[in-house]
C-alpha cells in the first residue's frame, strides 16, 4: 500500500486516520517534496461510496459564489480518480481542528481568540451558503486551521451531512417541513433541528453561536446529561429551551447573546445579514482594544495559561461520525 504511486505524482507517507469512507493518508508530491497533501482512499466496492459526491461538492464550493467572490477556507482538491481497487482524492493538507486546539489550550479560549475565530467561522459558513448549501454539522472538529502561510486561516471541512437549500436554476428555496430526522451534532444543534424542523441557513448560524459560548466558557449547560439516546436528546432539548440567553451567556460580552437572539429570530428562508453578525464581534474588539492580528492562544500564552500536552500538527479531514457522547455526529437519514 505504502508503495502505491497516485496519479503518477503522489506517494503515501503515513496514515492519518480512518472514517466511514475509508482511510486517509499524508502524502507528498514526488516532483516537489515540499508539497504535502492529504489522500483519501475509498474502496471501489464500498457499499455506500461517497468520495465522488464529496469531490463534486468541493468543486462546487470552490466556484464563485452568489456574492461574486471566490471561497477562502475551503480545502482545495488537487486530483480525483480511480486506481486499482480504490477511489482516490488528493487534497490540500490542513492543520489541527479547533477542538484539538481548544484541548491544547486547556479547554478554554480567550475573548480575543474566540472573536477572531467567530469572525472567520461566520465568513466560512456564509461562503458555503453563497453556494446554496447548508453544512448541518457545525462543531469545533469541523473547523481546522491551515498550514504554513495559511496557518491563521480557518477552514471548514466535512460536508458529509450537507444539503442543498436552493435550486441553482429556479432559485427556489427548499420547503419548510416538520417530522424530519435529526441531523448533526447534539451539543451544538439548533432548537429547530431538535424539534424535527427542516434545517436552513439559520440553523448553521445558531449552532455557531453555541460553539462560540463553548469556546469562552469551556462547556455548555446541557453537556453531561446522561440517559438513553432518545431520552437524552429530549433532556438536552429541554435544557436548551429552558436556559435563557442571559444565563447561557452570563459573564460574556452582551454581543454573544445578541448574536444568538438574532439567529433564533431568523425566518426559515430568510437571508441572514452575515455582516451584521460579524460586526457584533468587531464591536467587542473595538471596545476592548483587541486587534485581529492572528495571535491566537495556541501561538502566544500569557499568565498561568499553559499548553495541555503536545501541539497537534495536522488533521484528519474526514471526522464525521468520530465524536463521542453528545458531541458526535448523528443522522436518522442522510439526505
C-alpha positions as CSV (number, residue, x, y, z in Angstrom):
1,X,0.0,0.0,0.0
2,X,2.7,2.5,1.0
3,X,4.5,1.8,-2.3
4,X,1.5,3.0,-4.2
5,X,2.0,6.0,-6.5
6,X,-1.1,8.0,-7.2
7,X,-1.7,9.8,-10.4
8,X,2.0,9.2,-11.2
9,X,2.7,12.1,-8.9
10,X,1.9,11.4,-5.2
11,X,3.2,8.9,-2.8
12,X,1.9,7.9,0.6
13,X,3.9,8.9,3.7
14,X,1.8,7.9,6.7
15,X,-1.7,7.1,7.7
16,X,-3.6,9.9,9.4
17,X,-6.8,8.2,10.3
18,X,-9.9,6.3,9.2
19,X,-13.6,7.1,8.8
20,X,-16.8,5.8,7.4
21,X,-15.5,6.4,3.9
22,X,-12.2,4.5,4.3
23,X,-8.7,5.8,5.1
24,X,-6.8,9.0,4.9
25,X,-3.0,9.4,4.4
26,X,-0.5,12.1,4.4
27,X,1.3,12.2,1.0
28,X,3.9,14.2,-0.9
29,X,4.4,15.3,-4.5
30,X,7.3,13.2,-5.8
31,X,8.3,16.0,-8.0
32,X,8.2,18.5,-5.2
33,X,8.7,17.0,-1.8
34,X,7.7,20.3,-0.1
35,X,4.1,19.9,-1.3
36,X,2.4,17.8,1.3
37,X,-1.1,16.6,0.7
38,X,-4.0,14.6,2.2
39,X,-5.0,11.5,0.3
40,X,-8.4,10.0,0.9
41,X,-8.9,6.4,-0.1
42,X,-12.3,4.6,-0.5
43,X,-12.8,1.0,-1.8
44,X,-14.5,0.8,-5.2
45,X,-16.6,-1.9,-3.6
46,X,-17.8,0.3,-0.8
47,X,-21.5,-0.2,0.0
48,X,-22.3,3.5,0.0
49,X,-19.5,5.2,-1.9
50,X,-19.3,8.9,-1.2
51,X,-15.9,10.1,-2.4
52,X,-17.2,11.2,-5.9
53,X,-20.0,13.1,-4.3
54,X,-17.6,14.8,-1.9
55,X,-15.3,15.6,-4.8
56,X,-18.1,17.2,-6.8
57,X,-19.3,19.1,-3.7
58,X,-15.8,20.5,-3.1
59,X,-15.6,21.6,-6.8
60,X,-18.9,23.5,-6.4
61,X,-17.8,25.1,-3.1
62,X,-14.6,26.3,-4.8
63,X,-16.6,28.1,-7.6
64,X,-17.5,31.8,-7.5
65,X,-20.5,32.2,-5.1
66,X,-23.6,34.3,-5.2
67,X,-21.7,37.3,-3.8
68,X,-19.3,37.0,-6.8
69,X,-16.3,36.1,-4.7
70,X,-14.0,33.0,-4.6
71,X,-14.2,30.9,-1.5
72,X,-11.5,31.1,1.2
73,X,-11.0,28.4,3.7
74,X,-12.4,25.5,1.6
75,X,-9.9,22.7,1.1
76,X,-8.5,22.6,-2.4
77,X,-8.9,19.3,-4.3
78,X,-5.8,18.5,-6.4
79,X,-6.9,15.3,-8.1
80,X,-9.7,12.7,-8.1
81,X,-9.8,9.3,-9.8
82,X,-9.8,5.5,-9.6
83,X,-6.7,3.4,-9.3
84,X,-6.5,-0.3,-8.7
85,X,-9.4,-1.0,-6.3
86,X,-9.6,2.5,-4.9
87,X,-11.5,5.7,-5.4
88,X,-8.9,8.4,-4.5
89,X,-9.0,12.1,-3.8
90,X,-5.9,14.2,-3.2
91,X,-6.5,17.3,-1.2
92,X,-4.7,20.2,0.5
93,X,-3.2,19.1,3.8
94,X,-4.7,21.0,6.8
95,X,-3.7,21.8,10.3
96,X,-5.3,20.9,13.6
97,X,-9.0,21.3,14.3
98,X,-10.4,23.9,16.7
99,X,-11.4,21.1,19.1
100,X,-7.8,19.9,19.1
101,X,-6.5,23.4,19.7
102,X,-9.2,24.0,22.4
103,X,-7.9,21.0,24.3
104,X,-4.3,22.0,23.8
105,X,-5.1,25.4,25.3
106,X,-6.7,24.0,28.5
107,X,-10.2,23.7,27.1
108,X,-10.9,27.4,27.2
109,X,-10.2,30.2,24.7
110,X,-9.6,33.9,25.5
111,X,-12.0,36.5,24.3
112,X,-9.5,37.7,21.7
113,X,-9.1,34.2,20.2
114,X,-12.9,33.5,20.3
115,X,-13.9,36.6,18.5
116,X,-11.1,36.3,15.9
117,X,-12.4,32.7,15.3
118,X,-16.0,33.8,15.3
119,X,-15.4,36.4,12.5
120,X,-13.8,33.8,10.3
121,X,-16.2,31.0,11.1
122,X,-19.2,33.2,10.1
123,X,-17.5,34.1,6.9
124,X,-16.7,30.5,6.1
125,X,-20.4,29.5,6.6
126,X,-21.5,32.5,4.5
127,X,-19.3,31.2,1.7
128,X,-20.9,27.8,1.9
129,X,-24.4,29.3,2.0
130,X,-23.5,31.5,-1.0
131,X,-23.1,28.3,-3.0
132,X,-26.6,27.2,-1.9
133,X,-25.5,24.6,0.6
134,X,-26.1,24.3,4.4
135,X,-23.5,22.5,6.4
136,X,-25.7,20.8,9.1
137,X,-22.9,19.6,11.3
138,X,-21.4,22.7,12.9
139,X,-18.8,21.7,15.6
140,X,-15.2,22.6,16.5
141,X,-14.0,19.4,14.9
142,X,-15.2,20.6,11.5
143,X,-13.2,23.8,11.6
144,X,-9.5,23.5,11.1
145,X,-6.5,25.8,10.7
146,X,-4.5,25.9,7.5
147,X,-0.8,25.1,7.1
148,X,2.3,27.2,6.6
149,X,1.3,30.6,5.1
150,X,-2.4,29.8,5.7
151,X,-1.9,28.8,9.4
152,X,-4.0,31.7,10.6
153,X,-6.9,30.9,8.2
154,X,-9.9,28.9,9.4
155,X,-11.1,26.2,7.1
156,X,-14.5,24.4,7.2
157,X,-14.5,20.7,6.4
158,X,-16.6,17.6,6.4
159,X,-19.6,18.1,4.2
160,X,-21.0,14.5,4.7
161,X,-24.3,15.9,6.1
162,X,-24.6,19.0,4.0
163,X,-27.6,19.7,1.9
164,X,-28.6,22.0,-0.9
165,X,-31.2,24.5,0.2
166,X,-31.8,26.4,-3.0
167,X,-32.1,25.3,-6.7
168,X,-29.4,26.9,-8.9
169,X,-31.8,27.4,-11.8
170,X,-35.2,28.2,-10.3
171,X,-33.6,29.8,-7.2
172,X,-36.4,28.3,-5.2
173,X,-35.7,27.6,-1.5
174,X,-36.4,24.2,-0.1
175,X,-39.8,23.9,1.5
176,X,-40.4,24.1,5.3
177,X,-41.1,20.7,6.7
178,X,-41.6,19.0,10.1
179,X,-41.0,15.5,11.4
180,X,-37.5,15.4,9.9
181,X,-34.9,13.1,11.3
182,X,-32.3,14.8,13.5
183,X,-29.1,15.6,11.5
184,X,-26.0,17.0,13.1
185,X,-24.2,17.1,16.5
186,X,-26.5,17.2,19.5
187,X,-24.3,19.5,21.6
188,X,-24.4,22.4,19.1
189,X,-27.6,21.7,17.2
190,X,-30.3,24.4,16.9
191,X,-33.6,24.0,18.7
192,X,-35.4,23.8,15.4
193,X,-33.2,20.8,14.5
194,X,-34.1,19.1,17.7
195,X,-37.8,19.8,17.0
196,X,-37.6,17.9,13.7
197,X,-37.9,21.0,11.6
198,X,-36.2,21.2,8.2
199,X,-32.9,23.0,8.6
200,X,-31.9,26.1,6.7
201,X,-29.2,28.8,7.0
202,X,-30.4,30.0,10.4
203,X,-29.6,26.6,11.9
204,X,-25.9,26.6,10.9
205,X,-25.6,30.1,12.4
206,X,-27.4,29.2,15.7
207,X,-25.1,26.2,16.1
208,X,-22.1,28.5,15.6
209,X,-23.4,30.7,18.4
210,X,-23.4,27.7,20.8
211,X,-19.8,26.9,19.7
212,X,-18.6,30.4,20.5
213,X,-20.1,30.2,24.0
214,X,-18.4,26.8,24.4
215,X,-15.1,28.3,23.5
216,X,-15.5,31.1,26.1
217,X,-16.9,29.0,29.0
218,X,-15.3,25.6,28.4
219,X,-18.7,23.8,28.3
220,X,-22.4,24.2,27.6
221,X,-25.1,23.8,30.3
222,X,-26.5,20.6,28.5
223,X,-23.2,18.8,28.5
224,X,-23.0,15.7,30.7
225,X,-26.7,14.8,30.6
226,X,-27.0,11.0,31.0
227,X,-29.5,8.6,29.6
228,X,-30.5,6.5,26.6
229,X,-30.2,8.3,23.2
230,X,-33.8,9.3,22.7
231,X,-34.4,10.3,26.4
232,X,-31.0,12.1,26.5
233,X,-31.8,14.1,23.4
234,X,-35.1,15.1,24.8
235,X,-33.5,16.3,28.0
236,X,-30.9,18.3,26.1
237,X,-33.6,20.0,24.1
238,X,-35.5,20.8,27.3
239,X,-32.3,22.3,28.8
240,X,-31.6,24.4,25.7
241,X,-35.2,25.7,25.6
242,X,-35.3,26.4,29.3
243,X,-31.9,28.2,29.5
244,X,-32.4,31.9,28.8
245,X,-29.7,33.6,26.7
246,X,-28.9,35.8,29.6
247,X,-28.0,32.8,31.6
248,X,-26.2,30.9,28.8
249,X,-24.1,34.0,28.1
250,X,-23.7,35.2,31.7
251,X,-20.3,36.8,32.2
252,X,-19.7,37.2,28.4
253,X,-20.0,40.5,26.4
254,X,-23.6,41.2,25.6
255,X,-22.9,40.6,21.9
256,X,-22.8,36.8,22.4
257,X,-26.4,36.8,23.5
258,X,-27.4,39.3,20.8
259,X,-25.9,37.1,18.1
260,X,-27.9,34.1,19.3
261,X,-31.1,36.2,19.6
262,X,-30.7,37.4,16.0
263,X,-30.2,33.8,14.7
264,X,-33.1,32.4,16.6
265,X,-35.4,35.1,15.2
266,X,-34.5,34.4,11.5
267,X,-37.2,33.1,9.3
268,X,-36.9,29.7,7.7
269,X,-35.9,31.0,4.2
270,X,-34.6,34.4,5.3
271,X,-31.2,35.5,4.1
272,X,-29.1,36.2,7.2
273,X,-27.2,39.5,7.5
274,X,-23.8,38.0,7.9
275,X,-22.1,41.3,8.1
276,X,-24.3,42.4,11.0
277,X,-23.4,39.2,12.8
278,X,-19.7,39.7,12.2
279,X,-19.9,43.4,13.3
280,X,-21.1,42.3,16.7
281,X,-17.7,40.7,17.3
282,X,-15.9,43.7,15.7
283,X,-17.7,45.9,18.2
284,X,-16.3,43.8,21.1
285,X,-12.8,44.2,19.6
286,X,-13.1,47.9,19.3
287,X,-14.4,48.3,22.9
288,X,-11.8,46.0,24.4
289,X,-8.9,47.3,22.3
290,X,-8.4,43.9,20.6
291,X,-6.6,43.7,17.3
292,X,-7.3,40.9,14.8
293,X,-3.6,40.2,14.4
294,X,-3.8,36.4,14.1
295,X,-2.1,35.9,17.5
296,X,-4.3,33.1,18.8
297,X,-4.0,31.5,22.2
298,X,-2.0,28.5,20.8
299,X,0.6,30.8,19.5
300,X,1.1,33.1,22.5
301,X,0.5,32.0,26.1
302,X,0.0,34.6,28.8
303,X,-0.2,34.4,32.6
304,X,-1.0,31.0,34.0
305,X,-2.3,29.6,30.7
306,X,-0.1,26.6,29.8
307,X,-0.5,24.1,27.0
308,X,-2.0,20.7,27.7
309,X,0.2,18.1,26.0
310,X,1.8,18.3,22.6
311,X,0.7,20.7,19.9
312,X,-1.5,18.9,17.4
313,X,0.1,19.0,14.0
314,X,-2.4,18.1,11.3
315,X,-6.0,16.9,11.0
316,X,-8.0,14.0,9.5
317,X,-10.1,16.0,7.1
318,X,-13.0,13.5,7.5
319,X,-14.1,13.4,11.1
320,X,-17.8,12.7,10.5
321,X,-19.0,10.1,13.0
322,X,-15.9,10.2,15.1
323,X,-17.2,12.1,18.0
324,X,-18.3,10.7,21.4
325,X,-21.3,11.3,23.6
326,X,-23.3,14.5,22.9
327,X,-20.5,15.8,20.6
328,X,-20.8,13.0,18.0
329,X,-22.5,13.5,14.6
330,X,-25.8,11.7,14.2
331,X,-28.3,11.4,11.4
332,X,-31.5,9.5,11.1
333,X,-31.2,9.7,7.4
334,X,-28.6,11.5,5.4
335,X,-30.3,13.4,2.6
